[in-house]
Amino acid sequence: MEKTLISSGTKQKITVTVDSNLIADIDNFSNNRSAVVEEALFLWRQQQLEAKLREFYLNRSQNVVADEDNWSDTTQDHAIANWTESKEDS
């Protein structure tokens, strides 16, 4: 199953050294090594971004978490009140 990745349209050729068993496995699944390497790098980049995002949220101070919870509760209460009022006006 080939997957099309969003690309800038500009490609750059690189040279890498990879274990021969891994190359054999890639060749068994695909006839396009470049596409496999590009998708692997895309997935690696996604994992790096997710790890940074996870680290950001896990390292927030308790004050920031409390402020976010307060803001969330307040906006939810306002949204419910407005929804109830608009429902009654109908």
N, C-alpha and C positions, 0 to 999 in steps of 0.2 A: 504494500500500500504506500504509494508515493504521496508525499505531503508538500504542498506548495507553501513556501515561507515568504513572508513579506520581506522584500528586498529593496535596497536603494537603487538597484539597477546597475550599480557599479560593482564589478567583481575584481578581486586582486588575487593573483596566483601566489601560492606559498608552497614550500616544500617541507614535509614532515617525515619523521622516521617512526614507523609503527610496527609493532610485533607482527610477524608473518602469519601467526595463527589468527590474529584479529582481522588482518586483511583477507584471509581465506573466508572467515565468517562473513565479513562484509560482502565479498563477492558471491557468496551463497544466497544472500538476501537481496542483492541489488546489482544492477549492471552499471551503476553510476556512483563511483566512489566519492566524487566531489559533492554530490547531493547528500550522501550519508554523513560526510564530515561536516558539511554546512549545517545540517540538521542537528548533529551532535553539539556543535558549537552554539547553536541557537538555544538548545535545551540547557547547556551549561550556563549560558548567560542568564536565562530565566531562573535557574536555581540560585545563582549568585544574587540576583535582585531580590528574590524571595527571602534569602537568608538575611540580607541587609534590612529588609522590611520587618522580618520577624525580630531581629536584634533591636531595631528601633522601638517596636512596641513592647518588648520584654524589658527594656531598660528605661522606660518612662518613670519619672518620679511619682510618688503617691499623690502629690499635690496636682500634678497634671492629670492623672487618672481620675481623681475626685472632681476636678473641673470639667472633664469630658463627661463624666457620669451626670453631673448636675446639669450641664448644657443639654444633654440627651433627654433627661427627664423633663426639663422645662419645655423644650421644643415639642416633645411628644404630648405633653399636657395641653399645650396651645393648639396643636394639630387636632387632637381629639375634641377639644372645645369648639374649634371652628367647624369641624366636620359635623358635630352635633347641631350647632346653630344653623348651618346651611341645610341640613336635613329637615329641621323644624320649619324653615322658611319655605320649603318646597310644597 
